[in-house]
């Protein structure tokens, strides 16, 4: 696997979180394709970081095919917060905060799993029946023997 990061991106970590979650579990080619249609400043930084990680995988980690990679982890960390002042009318001031974030990505070789989030997948009929049976057996009648 290949880990890569970009630090001190001048973008809110709370906005970047949505973009980072979107590309999890996708192939690198699909992630690049999807990010090119996201009209947000953070999407450009994520796209560049994934492309850099793909390049590093091919050059330094002996990955044979650059298209045979998928995004195993994609998350955001909070960076420095620069605080400043903004002038208002009547000699008043307002507090301004400029947020920065760090973006981390890990690429793995191979095909991505069918369900990246296993708890969100559709359950089969036998699994649904088993869950229902477990719930029925766990029931208790209060104040009984």
C-alpha positions in Angstrom: 0.0 0.0 0.0 1.0 3.6 -0.5 0.4 6.4 2.0 0.5 10.1 1.0 -0.6 13.4 2.5 -0.9 17.1 1.8 -0.6 19.5 4.7 -1.8 23.0 5.4 -4.5 23.2 2.7 -6.3 26.5 3.0 -9.7 25.0 3.2 -12.1 24.1 6.0 -11.6 20.6 7.4 -15.4 20.3 7.9 -16.0 21.0 4.2 -13.1 18.7 3.1 -14.6 15.8 5.1 -17.4 15.4 2.6 -15.0 15.2 -0.3 -12.7 12.7 1.5 -15.7 10.4 2.4 -16.9 10.5 -1.2 -13.8 8.8 -2.7 -13.4 6.1 -0.1 -13.6 2.6 -1.6 -13.4 3.8 -5.3 -10.7 2.9 -7.8 -8.2 5.7 -8.4 -9.5 6.2 -12.0 -13.1 6.5 -10.8 -12.1 8.8 -7.9 -10.3 11.2 -10.3 -13.3 11.1 -12.7 -15.8 11.9 -9.9 -13.6 14.6 -8.4 -13.3 16.4 -11.7 -17.1 17.1 -11.6 -17.1 18.4 -8.0 -17.1 22.2 -8.1 -15.3 22.8 -4.7 -11.8 24.1 -4.0 -11.1 21.0 -1.8 -11.8 18.6 -4.6 -8.8 20.0 -6.6 -6.5 19.4 -3.6 -7.8 15.8 -3.1 -7.5 15.0 -6.8 -3.9 16.3 -6.9 -3.0 14.3 -3.8 -4.4 11.1 -5.2 -2.6 11.6 -8.5 0.7 12.2 -6.6 0.1 9.0 -4.5 -0.5 7.1 -7.7 2.7 8.4 -9.2 4.7 7.5 -6.1 3.1 4.0 -6.1 4.3 3.4 -9.7 7.8 4.9 -9.3 8.8 3.9 -5.7 6.6 1.0 -4.7 6.8 -1.2 -7.8 3.1 -1.1 -8.6 2.8 -2.6 -12.1 -0.4 -1.0 -13.3 -1.3 2.5 -12.2 -5.0 1.8 -12.8 -5.0 -1.2 -10.5 -5.1 0.9 -7.3 -8.1 1.8 -5.0 -8.6 4.3 -2.2 -8.4 2.3 1.0 -8.4 5.2 3.4 -9.2 8.9 2.9 -9.5 11.2 5.8 -8.9 14.8 6.9 -7.1 16.3 9.9 -7.4 19.8 11.4 -4.4 22.1 10.6 -3.4 25.4 11.9 -6.0 28.1 12.6 -4.8 31.6 11.9 -6.8 34.2 13.9 -7.1 37.8 12.8 -9.2 40.9 13.2 -11.6 42.5 10.8 -12.5 46.2 11.0 -16.1 47.2 11.3 -17.8 50.6 11.4 -17.6 52.9 14.5 -14.1 51.6 15.4 -15.4 48.1 16.2 -13.6 44.9 15.3 -14.6 41.3 14.6 -12.7 38.1 15.1 -11.8 36.2 11.9 -10.5 32.6 11.8 -8.7 31.1 8.8 -8.9 27.3 9.0 -6.4 24.9 7.3 -6.6 21.1 7.0 -4.4 18.1 6.3 -5.5 15.4 3.8 -4.4 11.8 4.1 -4.9 9.1 1.6 -3.8 5.4 1.4 -3.9 3.5 -1.9 -3.9 -0.3 -2.1 -3.2 -2.5 -5.1 -6.0 -4.7 -6.4 -9.7 -4.3 -6.9 -11.9 -2.5 -4.3 -14.3 -4.5 -2.1 -17.9 -4.7 -3.3 -19.1 -3.1 0.0 -16.7 -0.6 1.5 -19.0 0.0 4.4 -20.2 -3.6 5.3 -23.0 -2.4 7.7 -24.7 -0.5 4.8 -25.0 -3.5 2.5 -28.3 -5.2 1.7 -28.9 -8.3 3.9 -29.9 -11.6 2.3 -33.1 -13.3 3.1 -31.5 -15.9 5.4 -29.6 -13.1 7.3 -32.8 -11.1 7.8 -34.5 -14.2 9.1 -31.7 -14.9 11.5 -31.7 -11.4 12.8 -35.5 -11.5 13.4 -35.1 -14.9 15.2 -32.4 -13.5 17.4 -34.6 -10.5 18.3 -37.6 -12.8 19.1 -35.5 -15.0 21.4 -34.1 -12.0 23.3 -37.6 -10.8 24.3 -38.5 -10.8 28.0 -41.9 -10.6 29.6 -41.5 -8.3 32.6 -42.7 -9.5 36.0 -43.0 -13.1 34.9 -41.3 -16.4 36.0 
